[in-house]
Amino acid sequence: MLEPHPTYHISSAVIATMPAATESILAELARMENVEVHGCERGKIVLVIEGTSTGMMGDCLSRISLLDGVIAANMVFEHVETESAEL
């Protein structure tokens, strides 16, 4: 039986925050593995999440949505790369 090729997922998300909580949320995001903030303006944070499965993306986004001061955490786009087998 052939082993499935490993996959790598990259997702972008937009986080809406309460303005007074934005800085503390940015600090929490900076401590999270596989999360990179790409912009922040007027309580909206744009970030990228990386991982090995769609479930991993969803779990991370769920954790972010539970941070104090987060109004909404929405995935915008997900791209999947599959590692090809060497011949």
N, C-alpha and C positions, 0 to 999 in steps of 0.2 A: 504494500500500500504506500502510495506517495504521501509524504509529509506536506501539509499546506505551507505555502510560503508565508513568512512573517509579514505582518502589515504594520504600517506606521500611520497614525491619524494626526491631522493638524486641523484645529478648529478655531474659528474666530467667534468672539462673543462681545456683546455690549451689556454693560452693567449700569443700571440706573441707581443712583444713591441719593440719600438725604444729604443736602449740601454740607451740613455740619459734620457728617460722618465720612465724607470723601477721603480725607487724609488718613484716617485710621484704617479704612478699607484698603487704600493703596498700600499701607504698611503690611497688612495681613496678606495681600496678594503677593507682595515681594517675598514673603516667607514661604509661599507655596511652591512645591516642586512642579516643574513642567508648565508653569504659568508665566507669561511675559506680557507686561503692560506696554501698549504701543501708543496710547494717547489718553488724555483726560481733559475734559472741558465742561464746565457748568454742570457738574454732577454726573456726567456720563463718562464711563471708562471703557476703552476699547482694548481687548486683550486677545492673546493667542494661547490656546491650550494644546499641548502635545501629549501623545500617548500611544499605546499599542492596541486599543480597542475603542469602539463606540461607547461601551459601558464605562470605560475609564473616563471618557470625556463627560458623560452624563453625571457620573459620581462627583467629579471635580466641580462641574457647574452647580450641582445640588449643594455642595459644601459652600460655594460662594454665595448662593442665594440665601443661605441661612446666616450669613454674617450680619451682625447688628448694623442697621442703617442701609442695607440693600433693599431697594424697592422692587427691582426686577433683574433677572439674569437670563439673557436670551442668547442662544446659539444662533449665529448668523450663517455660518458656512462651515462645512466639513469636507476635507480632502483626504483621500486614502491612497497611500503608496504601498505597492506590494513589492517585496524584495524578490528579484528574479533569481532563478537557479543558475549557477555557473555551469557552462557546458564543458 
